[in-house]
Amino acid sequence: MQAGNYGIEEIPDTARLYYRVHKNIYMATVKAAGIPQGKLPSSVFRFQGGNLSVDWSKYAKPEETRNRARVPEDNGIVDFIASPIRADGHKVEHTPEPNNRAHSSVSGDETAIRLILSKEAKWVPGLGPETFES
């Protein structure tokens, strides 16, 4: 099967995935929940249409994921591996787009996935909240 100009591939359990976190969402949730800076509250992971949009590291670097944002410097990047998501019965699928071969989707029980990611996802060094411009 093809998606855009790219074939759909199976993402291995060991694959690293990148997710963009906007500074406003991060700062609002950290302040509202009283979470120490640097930690990831589950509410920073935002689903659209039942999917969490991520980039697969096979085809993207963290900086490329960040640069896809409208205002890249307003975003940080977290990464995680696929296996903890799948271990709980959720899906991690390669869903390439015409201009983004790395695009992938995480789907399943949104609340459960958010909780898993709040524990498993880590800020990419140099692309965390310390880089947000005020």
C-alpha positions in Angstrom: 0.0 0.0 0.0 1.2 3.6 -0.7 0.6 6.8 1.1 1.5 9.8 -1.0 4.8 8.9 -2.7 5.9 6.6 0.0 5.1 3.0 0.9 3.7 2.1 4.3 6.2 0.2 6.5 6.0 -1.7 9.7 7.4 0.3 12.6 9.5 -2.0 14.8 8.9 -2.0 18.6 12.4 -0.6 19.1 11.7 2.4 16.9 12.1 5.9 18.3 9.3 8.4 17.7 9.3 12.2 18.0 6.5 14.4 19.2 6.3 18.2 19.2 5.2 19.9 22.3 4.1 23.6 22.0 5.4 25.9 24.7 2.0 27.4 25.5 0.4 23.9 26.1 3.4 22.8 28.1 3.6 25.9 30.3 -0.2 26.0 30.9 -0.3 22.4 32.0 2.8 22.5 34.1 1.5 25.6 36.0 -2.1 24.2 36.3 -1.0 20.8 37.6 1.9 22.1 39.7 4.3 19.7 37.9 8.0 20.4 38.2 9.5 22.0 35.1 11.0 19.3 32.8 8.4 16.7 33.6 5.8 15.8 31.1 2.1 16.0 32.2 -0.1 13.7 30.3 -2.2 16.6 29.0 0.6 17.8 26.6 -0.1 14.9 24.3 -2.9 16.1 22.0 -4.9 13.8 19.8 -6.5 14.9 16.6 -9.1 12.7 14.9 -8.3 9.8 17.3 -4.6 9.9 16.5 -1.4 11.3 18.0 0.7 12.6 15.2 4.4 11.7 15.5 7.5 11.3 13.3 9.5 8.0 13.0 13.2 8.5 13.6 14.0 6.3 10.6 13.0 9.2 8.3 13.4 12.3 10.6 15.7 13.9 13.0 14.3 15.7 16.0 15.2 19.1 14.5 13.2 18.2 11.3 10.2 17.4 13.5 10.5 20.7 15.3 11.0 22.6 12.0 7.6 21.4 10.7 5.9 23.6 13.2 4.6 27.1 12.1 7.0 28.7 14.7 9.7 26.1 15.4 11.2 27.9 18.3 7.9 27.7 20.2 8.1 23.9 20.2 10.1 21.3 22.1 10.6 17.7 21.1 10.1 14.6 23.1 10.9 11.1 22.1 9.8 7.6 23.1 9.9 4.1 21.7 7.0 2.2 20.3 7.0 -0.9 22.5 5.4 0.5 25.7 2.5 1.8 23.6 2.0 -1.5 21.8 2.5 -3.5 25.1 -0.7 -2.0 26.3 -2.6 -2.9 23.1 -2.5 0.4 21.3 -1.3 1.0 17.7 1.8 2.7 16.3 1.5 2.9 12.5 3.5 4.4 9.7 1.2 6.9 8.0 3.5 8.9 5.6 2.2 12.1 4.1 3.2 13.6 0.7 5.7 16.0 2.3 6.6 13.9 5.4 7.8 10.3 4.9 8.4 10.1 8.7 4.7 10.8 9.7 3.3 8.1 11.9 0.2 7.7 14.1 -0.4 6.5 17.6 -4.0 5.4 18.3 -6.0 3.6 20.9 -7.3 4.6 24.3 -6.2 8.2 24.5 -6.2 8.5 28.3 -4.1 5.4 28.7 -1.7 6.4 25.9 -1.3 9.9 27.5 -0.4 8.2 30.8 2.1 5.9 29.2 3.8 8.8 27.4 3.9 11.0 30.5 6.1 8.2 32.0 8.0 7.0 28.9 8.6 10.2 26.8 11.7 12.2 27.4 12.8 15.7 26.2 15.4 15.5 23.4 18.6 17.1 24.7 18.8 20.7 23.4 15.1 20.7 22.3 13.4 20.9 25.7 11.5 23.6 27.5 14.8 25.5 28.2 14.9 26.4 24.6 11.5 28.1 24.4 11.6 31.8 23.6 9.6 33.9 25.9 
